Amino acid sequence: MSSQRRTSLRVPPFFRRLFKFTSMDFETAVWEMINLIIAPKKVFRNIYYHKQTKNSYHRPDPAFTYLLSLFMLLTGVAWGIAYARGVGQTIQVALVFVFGHFLGAALIVSTLMFFLVGRVFGKRRTGLFGPPSGGEEALEFGYCFDVSTRAYLPIWLFLYILQFLLLPLIAPDYWVSNFFGNTMYLLALCYYLVITFLGYNALPFLSRTEILLAPIPMLLILWILSLYAFDCATHLAPVLWCGVDLRGPV
């Protein structure tokens, strides 16, 4: 078998490290989580330095994904205990949170961005978990997945943690409750778009990435309209997508 053939069949580093927990950099993952909230631009500047040493924008370290998956699992258990009917449905909520809401959504968004971003913002060349041969820079699917998982952090913080803690206050049918609940959804989605923009804006071979921020004005308009017509907390709470009633166990 030729060396080129062996290279094409080589397992990407991300998958080779999936179960090598001792080699995962959880310290950096925690650093990224903190800075994604207080200084997200710093996270992707650090990824640029990774490109200089590893020749890839994608970091083949699943520590961040594992850590956020664990947080989603624990959050799902908390939502299940509060609102699900029994242990079985609680486990179902936790698994749906991890594999459906987080990993499933990240894979779908990553795939869409991989095929669309390069065509809109630059010339896309083939690259899954590393750059193509020849030294050309490319949009890597692995990097798209990195951006999607990191952009999900504010969604988890606002809609899975804060909403869970504040639901007794924002669920009642009052305008003030509706204001705070809908504002929480606005912040989560805007933060998601900003982190996504910063992720792709960090790639020097892409241009016009500001288009990724275009949905924000529409979100602001929808937020204003929703203050008088729609309560996000009682209609879009994540546990509702698991078939659980917010009125709790009956």
DOVO-927460 format. One line per field, with one value per residue: residue number from 1; residue in one letter; x, z, y of N, C-alpha, C in turn. Coordinates in steps of 0.1 Angstrom, whole numbers, plus 5000, padded with zeros to 4 digits. Each point is the difference from the previous one (the first is absolute). Layout:
N
kolba = (NUM,...) .
loke = (a,...) .
nx = (X,...) .
nz = (Z,...) .
ny = (Y,...) .
cax = (X,...) .
caz = (Z,...) .
cay = (Y,...) .
cx = (X,...) .
cz = (Z,...) .
cy = (Y,...) .
//
This chain:
250
kolba = (1,2,3,4,5,6,7,8,9,10,11,12,13,14,15,16,17,18,19,20,21,22,23,24,25,26,27,28,29,30,31,32,33,34,35,36,37,38,39,40,41,42,43,44,45,46,47,48,49,50,51,52,53,54,55,56,57,58,59,60,61,62,63,64,65,66,67,68,69,70,71,72,73,74,75,76,77,78,79,80,81,82,83,84,85,86,87,88,89,90,91,92,93,94,95,96,97,98,99,100,101,102,103,104,105,106,107,108,109,110,111,112,113,114,115,116,117,118,119,120,121,122,123,124,125,126,127,128,129,130,131,132,133,134,135,136,137,138,139,140,141,142,143,144,145,146,147,148,149,150,151,152,153,154,155,156,157,158,159,160,161,162,163,164,165,166,167,168,169,170,171,172,173,174,175,176,177,178,179,180,181,182,183,184,185,186,187,188,189,190,191,192,193,194,195,196,197,198,199,200,201,202,203,204,205,206,207,208,209,210,211,212,213,214,215,216,217,218,219,220,221,222,223,224,225,226,227,228,229,230,231,232,233,234,235,236,237,238,239,240,241,242,243,244,245,246,247,248,249,250) .
loke = (m,s,s,q,r,r,t,s,l,r,v,p,p,f,f,r,r,l,f,k,f,t,s,m,d,f,e,t,a,v,w,e,m,i,n,l,i,i,a,p,k,k,v,f,r,n,i,y,y,h,k,q,t,k,n,s,y,h,r,p,d,p,a,f,t,y,l,l,s,l,f,m,l,l,t,g,v,a,w,g,i,a,y,a,r,g,v,g,q,t,i,q,v,a,l,v,f,v,f,g,h,f,l,g,a,a,l,i,v,s,t,l,m,f,f,l,v,g,r,v,f,g,k,r,r,t,g,l,f,g,p,p,s,g,g,e,e,a,l,e,f,g,y,c,f,d,v,s,t,r,a,y,l,p,i,w,l,f,l,y,i,l,q,f,l,l,l,p,l,i,a,p,d,y,w,v,s,n,f,f,g,n,t,m,y,l,l,a,l,c,y,y,l,v,i,t,f,l,g,y,n,a,l,p,f,l,s,r,t,e,i,l,l,a,p,i,p,m,l,l,i,l,w,i,l,s,l,y,a,f,d,c,a,t,h,l,a,p,v,l,w,c,g,v,d,l,r,g,p,v) .
nx = (5009,4997,5010,4997,4999,5011,5004,4994,5006,5009,4998,4991,5009,4990,4999,5013,4997,4989,5007,5008,4993,5010,4998,4988,5000,4996,5013,5005,4993,5003,5012,4998,4995,5009,5010,4993,4999,5012,5007,4990,5004,5003,4989,4995,5005,4996,4989,5001,5004,4989,4995,5007,4996,4987,5001,4992,4989,4996,4995,5008,4994,4994,5010,4999,4999,5010,5006,4997,5003,5010,5003,4999,5008,5008,5000,5002,5009,5005,4999,5006,5008,5001,5001,5009,4994,5007,5007,4992,4990,5005,5002,4987,4996,5008,4996,4988,5003,5007,4993,4989,4998,5010,5003,4987,4997,5010,4997,4987,5002,5008,4991,4990,5007,5004,4988,4995,5007,5006,4988,4995,5009,5002,5011,4990,5010,5003,4994,5002,5010,5004,5010,4997,5005,5013,4996,4989,4996,4993,4987,5004,4994,5011,5005,4992,5004,5013,4998,4994,5009,5009,4993,4999,5012,4998,4997,5010,5008,4995,5000,5011,5008,5002,4995,5008,5010,4998,4998,5001,5010,5005,4995,4998,4987,5012,4998,5002,4992,4991,5002,5002,4989,4993,5004,4998,4989,4997,5004,4994,4990,5000,5002,4990,4994,5002,4998,4989,4996,5003,4994,4991,4998,5003,4993,5013,4996,4993,4990,4996,5007,5000,4998,5009,5002,4997,4999,5010,4999,4998,5010,5006,4996,5004,5011,5000,4997,5009,5004,4993,5008,5012,4998,5013,5000,4987,5005,5012,4996,5013,4995,4994,5012,4998,4989,5006,4991,5000,4988,5010,5006,4991) .
nz = (5000,4991,5003,4987,4996,5007,4994,4989,5004,5003,5012,4999,5004,4996,4991,4997,5003,4993,5002,4996,5011,5002,4987,5006,4994,5011,5004,4988,5001,5013,4996,4990,5009,5009,4991,4997,5013,5005,4992,4993,4996,5013,5000,4990,5008,5010,4993,4997,5013,5003,4991,5007,5010,4998,4993,5010,4996,4996,5013,4998,5009,5003,5008,4992,4990,5006,5003,4989,4995,5009,4998,4987,5003,5008,4990,4991,5008,5001,4987,4998,5010,4995,4988,5000,4994,5011,5004,4994,5002,5012,4999,4995,5009,5010,4995,5000,5012,5003,4996,5004,5012,5006,5001,5000,5008,5008,4999,5001,5010,5005,4997,5004,5011,5001,4996,5009,5011,4996,4996,5012,5009,4992,4993,5001,5007,4996,5011,5006,5005,4988,4998,4987,4992,5000,5012,4992,5004,5009,4997,5012,4997,5004,4993,4990,5003,5000,4990,4995,5005,4997,4989,5003,5004,4993,4990,5004,5001,4989,4992,5005,5004,4995,4989,5003,5004,4989,4996,5013,4996,4989,5006,5011,4998,5001,4997,5013,5003,4991,5005,5012,4999,4992,5009,5008,4993,5000,5013,5003,4992,5005,5012,4997,4995,5011,5008,4993,5000,5013,5000,4991,5007,5009,4990,4997,4996,5010,4993,5003,5010,4998,4989,5007,5001,4988,5005,5005,4989,4993,5007,4998,4987,4999,5007,4993,4988,5004,5004,4989,4995,5005,5008,4998,5013,4997,4988,5004,5013,5002,5012,4994,4995,5013,4997,5007,5009,4998,5000,4995,5008,4993) .
ny = (4988,5010,5009,5004,4987,4998,5012,4996,4988,5010,4995,5009,5009,5007,4990,5001,5012,4995,4989,5008,4998,4992,4999,5000,5012,4995,5003,4997,4989,5000,5002,4992,4992,5003,4999,4989,5001,5002,4992,4998,5012,5000,4993,5007,5010,4993,4998,5013,5002,4993,5008,5009,4992,4999,5011,5003,5006,4989,5000,4989,5008,4989,5006,5010,4992,4993,5011,5006,4989,5000,5013,4997,4989,5007,5009,4990,4995,5012,5002,4988,5002,5012,4995,4990,4990,4999,4989,4992,5008,5000,4987,4999,5009,4993,4989,5005,5005,4988,4989,5006,5006,4993,4988,4997,5010,4997,4987,5002,5008,4991,4990,5007,5003,4987,4997,5008,4999,4989,4996,5004,4996,4990,4997,4991,4994,4988,4997,4989,4993,5005,5008,5004,4990,5003,5000,4998,5013,4994,5001,4997,4988,4996,5010,4996,4988,5004,5008,4989,4992,5008,5002,4987,5004,5012,4992,4992,5010,5006,4990,4994,5010,5012,4994,4990,5009,5007,4987,4998,5009,4993,4989,5007,5002,5005,5013,5003,4989,5003,5012,4996,4993,5009,5009,4990,4998,5013,5001,4989,5003,5013,4995,4991,5010,5007,4989,4997,5013,5001,4989,5003,5011,4991,4995,5001,4988,5004,5005,5012,4996,5014,4994,4993,5013,4998,4987,5007,5009,4988,4995,5012,4999,4987,5004,5011,4993,4991,5012,5001,4990,4998,4989,5004,5004,5003,5006,5004,4998,4997,4999,5011,5001,4996,5007,5010,4999,5013,4994,4992,4991,4992) .
cax = (4991,5008,4999,4988,4989,5000,4997,4986,4992,5004,4989,5002,5005,4988,4994,5010,5001,4987,5000,5013,4996,5012,5007,4991,5003,4988,5003,4997,4986,4994,5005,4992,4986,5000,5002,4989,4990,5005,5008,5000,5009,5013,5000,5003,5014,5008,4999,5009,5013,5001,5002,5014,5008,4994,4996,4986,4992,4993,5007,4995,4999,4985,4997,4989,4988,4997,4997,4987,4991,4997,4991,4986,4994,4996,4989,4988,4995,4993,4987,4991,4996,4990,4988,4996,4993,5007,5014,5001,4999,5011,5012,4998,5002,5014,5006,4996,5007,5014,5002,4991,5001,5014,5009,4992,4999,5014,5003,4992,5005,5014,4999,4995,5010,5011,4997,4995,5009,5011,4995,4995,5010,5013,5001,5002,5007,4997,5007,4990,5006,5013,5001,5003,5014,5005,5002,4990,4991,4986,4990,4999,4988,5004,4999,4985,4994,5005,4992,4986,4999,5004,4989,4989,5002,4990,4987,4999,5000,4988,4987,4999,5004,4993,4986,4996,5000,4990,4987,4988,4998,4997,4989,4986,4994,5001,5008,5014,5006,5002,5011,5012,5001,5004,5013,5009,5001,5007,5014,5005,5001,5010,5013,5003,5003,5013,5011,5002,5007,5014,5007,5003,5007,5014,5007,5005,4996,4985,4997,4986,4994,4990,4986,4995,4993,4988,4987,4998,4989,4988,4997,4995,4986,4991,5000,4990,4987,4997,4997,4985,4992,5005,5009,5010,5003,4990,4998,5013,5009,5006,4994,4987,5004,5002,4986,4997,4991,5006,4992,5006,4994,4987) .
caz = (5000,4999,5011,4998,5004,5014,5006,4998,5009,5013,5009,5005,5014,5009,5003,5007,5014,5007,5013,5007,5009,5006,4991,4997,5007,5006,5005,4989,4997,5010,4997,4989,5004,5007,4991,4990,5006,5003,4989,4990,4990,5005,4998,4986,4997,5005,4990,4989,5004,4998,4986,4997,5005,4996,4986,4999,5009,5008,5011,5001,5014,5003,5014,5001,4997,5011,5012,4998,5000,5014,5005,4995,5006,5013,4999,4996,5013,5008,4993,5002,5013,5003,4991,4993,5007,5004,4996,4986,4992,5004,4992,4986,4999,5000,4987,4989,5002,4995,4986,4991,5000,4999,4990,4988,4994,4996,4987,4990,4997,4995,4986,4992,4999,4992,4986,4996,5003,4990,4987,5002,5005,4994,4992,5008,4996,5008,5012,5011,5013,4998,4987,4989,4996,4992,5009,4999,5011,4997,5011,5005,5007,5015,5005,5000,5012,5011,5001,5004,5014,5008,4999,5008,5014,5005,5000,5012,5012,5001,4998,5008,5014,5005,4998,5009,5013,5001,4994,5008,5000,4987,4993,5002,4989,5003,4990,5005,4999,4986,4996,5004,4993,4986,4999,5002,4987,4991,5003,4996,4986,4996,5004,4991,4987,5001,5001,4986,4992,5004,4996,4986,4997,5003,4989,4991,4986,4999,5001,5001,5010,5008,4996,5011,5010,4994,5007,5013,5000,4999,5013,5008,4996,5005,5014,5004,4998,5009,5013,5001,4993,5001,5012,4996,5011,5002,4988,4994,5010,4994,5005,4993,4988,5004,5003,5014,5003,5010,5012,5009,5001,5005) .
cay = (5012,5012,5009,5008,4993,4998,5013,5002,4992,5002,5005,5014,5000,5002,4988,4992,5005,5000,4993,5002,5011,5006,5009,5011,5012,5005,5013,5009,5000,5008,5014,5004,5002,5012,5011,5001,5009,5013,5005,4989,5002,4994,4986,4997,5005,4989,4989,5004,4995,4985,4997,5002,4989,4987,5001,4997,5008,4990,4994,4987,4997,5000,5003,5010,4993,4991,5007,5006,4988,4997,5010,4998,4989,5004,5010,4992,4993,5010,5003,4988,4999,5010,5000,4988,4990,4988,4999,4997,5013,5009,4995,5004,5014,5002,4995,5009,5012,4998,4995,5007,5015,5005,4993,4999,5013,5004,4993,5006,5014,4999,4996,5011,5011,4995,5001,5013,5012,5002,5005,5014,5008,4997,4987,4988,4989,4989,4998,4996,5003,5006,5007,4991,4999,5011,5012,5010,5001,4995,4999,4986,4997,4999,5014,5004,4993,5008,5012,4997,4996,5012,5009,4994,5003,5009,4993,4992,5009,5008,4993,4988,5002,5011,4998,4990,5006,5011,4997,5003,5014,5005,4993,5005,5008,5015,5006,5000,4987,4998,5008,4994,4987,5001,5006,4989,4993,5009,5000,4987,4999,5010,4996,4989,5006,5007,4990,4994,5010,5001,4987,5000,5012,4997,4993,5011,4998,5003,5014,5004,4992,5008,4995,4991,5008,5005,4997,5007,5010,4993,4995,5011,5003,4989,5002,5011,4995,4989,5006,5002,4989,4987,4998,4989,4991,4989,4993,4995,4994,4988,4988,4997,4992,4986,4995,5001,5011,5009,5000,4991,4987,4999) .
cx = (5009,4999,4988,4987,4999,4996,4985,4991,5003,4989,5004,5004,4988,4994,5010,5000,4987,5000,5014,4999,5013,5007,4991,5003,4987,5002,4997,4985,4993,5004,4991,4985,4999,5001,4990,4989,5005,5009,5001,5010,5014,5001,5004,5013,5010,5000,5009,5015,5002,5003,5015,5008,4995,4995,4985,4993,4992,5009,4995,5000,4985,4997,4989,4987,4995,4995,4986,4989,4997,4991,4986,4993,4995,4988,4987,4994,4993,4986,4991,4995,4989,4987,4996,4992,5008,5015,5002,5000,5011,5013,4998,5003,5015,5007,4996,5007,5014,5000,4991,5003,5014,5007,4993,4999,5014,5004,4993,5005,5014,5000,4995,5011,5011,4997,4996,5010,5011,4995,4996,5012,5014,4999,5002,5008,4997,5008,4991,5006,5014,5000,5003,5014,5003,5002,4990,4991,4986,4991,4999,4987,5003,4999,4986,4994,5005,4992,4986,4999,5003,4989,4988,5001,4990,4986,4998,4999,4986,4987,4999,5003,4991,4985,4994,4998,4989,4986,4988,4997,4996,4989,4986,4997,5000,5010,5015,5007,5003,5012,5013,5003,5004,5013,5011,5003,5007,5015,5007,5003,5010,5014,5005,5005,5014,5012,5002,5007,5015,5008,5004,5008,5015,5008,5003,4996,4985,4998,4985,4993,4990,4986,4994,4993,4987,4987,4997,4990,4987,4996,4995,4986,4991,4999,4990,4986,4996,4996,4985,4992,5005,5009,5009,5002,4990,4997,5012,5010,5005,4994,4987,5003,5003,4987,4997,4992,5006,4992,5006,4993,4986,4996) .
cz = (5000,5012,4999,5005,5015,5007,4999,5009,5015,5008,5005,5015,5010,5004,5007,5015,5008,5013,5007,5010,5006,4991,4997,5009,5006,5006,4989,4997,5010,4997,4988,5004,5007,4990,4989,5005,5002,4989,4989,4989,5003,4997,4986,4996,5005,4990,4988,5003,4998,4985,4996,5004,4994,4986,4998,5010,5009,5011,5002,5014,5004,5014,5001,4997,5011,5012,4998,4999,5014,5006,4995,5006,5014,5000,4997,5012,5009,4995,5002,5014,5003,4992,4994,5009,5002,4995,4985,4992,5004,4992,4985,4998,4999,4987,4988,5000,4994,4986,4990,4999,4998,4988,4986,4993,4995,4986,4989,4995,4994,4985,4991,4998,4991,4985,4995,5003,4990,4987,5001,5003,4994,4992,5009,4993,5009,5013,5011,5013,4998,4986,4989,4997,4992,5008,4998,5012,4996,5012,5004,5007,5015,5006,5001,5013,5013,5002,5005,5014,5009,5000,5008,5015,5006,5000,5012,5012,5002,5000,5007,5014,5005,4999,5010,5014,5001,4995,5009,5000,4986,4993,5003,4989,5004,4989,5004,4999,4985,4995,5004,4993,4986,4998,5002,4987,4990,5002,4996,4985,4994,5003,4991,4986,5001,5001,4987,4991,5003,4996,4986,4996,5003,4989,4989,4986,4997,5000,5001,5011,5009,4996,5010,5011,4995,5007,5013,5000,4999,5014,5010,4997,5006,5015,5004,4998,5010,5014,5002,4995,5003,5012,4997,5011,5001,4987,4994,5009,4994,5004,4992,4987,5003,5004,5015,5002,5011,5013,5010,5000,5006,5003) .
cy = (5012,5008,5010,4993,4998,5013,5002,4992,5002,5006,5014,5000,5002,4987,4991,5004,4999,4994,5001,5012,5006,5010,5013,5012,5007,5014,5011,5001,5009,5015,5005,5003,5014,5012,5002,5009,5014,5006,4990,5002,4994,4985,4997,5006,4989,4988,5004,4996,4985,4997,5002,4988,4986,5000,4997,5009,4991,4995,4986,4995,5001,5004,5010,4993,4990,5009,5006,4989,4996,5010,4999,4988,5003,5009,4992,4992,5010,5004,4988,4998,5010,4998,4987,4990,4988,5000,4998,5013,5009,4996,5004,5014,5003,4996,5008,5013,4999,4997,5007,5015,5005,4993,4999,5014,5005,4994,5006,5014,4999,4996,5011,5011,4995,5002,5014,5012,5002,5006,5015,5009,4998,4987,4988,4990,4988,4999,4996,5003,5005,5006,4990,5000,5012,5013,5010,5000,4996,5001,4985,4997,4999,5014,5005,4994,5007,5012,4998,4996,5012,5010,4996,5004,5010,4995,4992,5009,5007,4992,4987,5002,5012,4999,4990,5006,5011,4997,5003,5015,5005,4993,5006,5010,5015,5006,5000,4987,4997,5008,4993,4986,5001,5007,4990,4992,5009,5000,4987,4999,5010,4995,4988,5005,5007,4991,4993,5009,5001,4987,5001,5013,4998,4993,5011,4998,5002,5015,5002,4991,5007,4996,4991,5007,5006,4997,5008,5010,4994,4995,5011,5004,4990,5001,5011,4995,4990,5005,5001,4988,4986,4999,4988,4990,4989,4992,4994,4995,4987,4987,4996,4992,4986,4994,5001,5013,5009,5001,4989,4986,5000,4985) .
//
